[in-house]
Amino acid sequence: MLTESVRAYLGQLTTLGVPPPFVILVAATGTKGAYISMRNQAVHGSSTIDHDPLILPEVIAEDESPDVPQLLKPVFDAIWNAGGYPRSPNYDEEGNWKPRSA
């Protein structure tokens, strides 16, 4: 949902004639006590998030059509890190978007 929303927002900004760069900020509320989940199942080894709100790192889109999953890698890594993991498992070792099937 996040990648699709960012694509839609960037598309609307472009349609409105707003030039890049675009700063993207993501925050989540109600996160304290939440855990990483895939298809409503806790991921083995996850721990609960210990703070609320969860403020994630900003990312900057330098052009109108960035590779959104690649752009959001620091955000997804931070989400997984908040759940006790070093990084998102949805990227390969080179940092390419490779979503896991659950």
C-alpha positions, 0 to 999 in steps of 0.5 A, a space after each residue: 500500500 505504501 509504495 502504491 500511495 507514494 506513486 499516486 502522490 508523486 503522480 499527482 504532484 507532477 500533474 499539478 506541475 510541482 517540480 522535484 525534489 520531493 521529500 517523503 515523510 512517513 509516520 505511524 501512530 498506534 505502534 507501541 506493542 505492535 509486531 511485524 506481521 505477514 498475513 496476520 501472523 507474527 514473524 518468527 523472532 519478532 519483537 514488539 515495537 516499543 514506541 509510538 508514534 513510529 517516525 521513519 526516516 525521510 527520503 528524497 525523490 530527486 525526479 518525477 518517476 523514481 524507483 519507489 520501492 528502492 526509494 523507500 528501502 530506508 523506510 521499510 528497513 526502519 519498520 523492520 528494525 523497529 520490530 527487532 530485525 536488522 533490515 527488511 527481508 523484501 530486498 536482496 543482498 544488493 538492495 533490490 526490491 524482491 518482495 517475499 511471498 507469504 
